[in-house]
Amino acid sequence: MFKLRGHHLFCLLGYRGMGYSEEYVKNMTFLHQTLRSNPKTLIQIVNGPDQLCEKFPNSGVYHCQDENIYKQDAAILKKMGLEIGEILMWEEIEERVREFIVPNDIQNICSTCSWRTYGVCEEGVREIHAGKGLRKIN
């Protein structure tokens, strides 16, 4: 089981193998590809830093405790009808994306995210809607 916070549910949709450091990318790729190959993997929704935050580089500002990140987490969980502590399979999260999320939600909910400008998260939402699941990362 993986423990994930709200906004990382969206980050995983848009993940393309880029990140904050080599260690972060390695961790994110492992988690992403595990979910891709086994969508029945259990996810527990947590409040605050999660298993991806654990590998965030300690150089600079640790944004995982930023108030705006908590607001993003809460907005995403509310939009998807999820609650802190809930445990569900990744495929159920993808189903919630298909049911409750549209690509433009990324622009609204994630307006302060520096990765938003790449457009990959909206693309990830469209791919989930098309039934493609998470992308293979080389």
ABEGO torsion letter per residue (X at the ends): XBBBBAAAAAAAAABAGBBABAAAAAAAAAAAAAAAABAABBBBBBBEBBAAAAABBABEBBAAABAAAAAAAAAAAAAAGBBBGBBBBAAAAAAAAAAABBAAAAAAAAAABAAAAAGAAAAAAAAAAAGAEBBBBX
